[in-house]
Each structure stands twice: as C-alpha cells, then as structure tokens.
Amino acid sequence: MRKKLRCSTIAMLAVLAACTPQTTQMDAEPWQVVAKSQPEAFLSVSGTSDDDVWFVGADHGTGPAVIHFDGQQFHRHATGHRGDLWLVQAFPNHQAILAGSDGAVLRFDGVTFERLSTPGLGRQKIFGLWGAHPNDVWFV
C-alpha cells in the first residue's frame, strides 16, 4: 500500500512539475474597477465582445440592475420589471435574455424589453440560462 501511495505521489508531482504557467495577453492587461458603491448587487455578466457587455443584478426598489457597456460608456436600462435578475446571456446585435426571481424571463431585442410567458409559479427563481440564439433558450 505504501509503495502504491509513494508511486502515485511521485507521478502526481511529475505531472505538476511539467505544468508551467503560461502568460497570456489577458494576464498582461491591467484590471479595472468598472462599478463602485452601487446600491445593488450584480449577479451575472455576459458579453459578445468588448463593446457589448451586460450586467444584471438585484432590485434595490426601483427595478433590477440592468447595465449595458458599449465599449465607451455604461448605460443603465429600465426594464419595466420588478424583482432581482440572476442571469443574463448576451447575443449579437446587442440582444440579451435576462432571468431571475418570480420566474421572470425578459428578452431585449436591441430596443425594448419584453417579459416572456413561462410555466411554473411566480415565486420560483430561475437559476440556469443558456441559449444558442435569442429564440432558442433553455432555463432551469
């Protein structure tokens, strides 16, 4: 048993020693603070490029935090919805699907937000979201 443990340990150390950290372009870029002292918590971020990034989060009393970064500025959006948004998935052409508390699923078509009809009870939270296209999305 000791011999097997010793051989396993030596093999694992050899594998780890062979792994050297790789420096990537991302490592060379400095980190930046993009939001500070916000009244609500951000819960999800998704983007299609560095000029199409969505942030969503908690509702601090006036609707959920929904912010879009266009590469130059951050724009806060009013969705017409009340309640926390837990997830966002960005799609090309500044489209996005957002989901969260009360079984809410919102679609942004690049101009307006629309609440989609979902099965289940209003008190359920949506904790998972994935889509291949804004019209082909799965929720958990």
Disulfide bonds with the S-S distance in Angstrom:
none
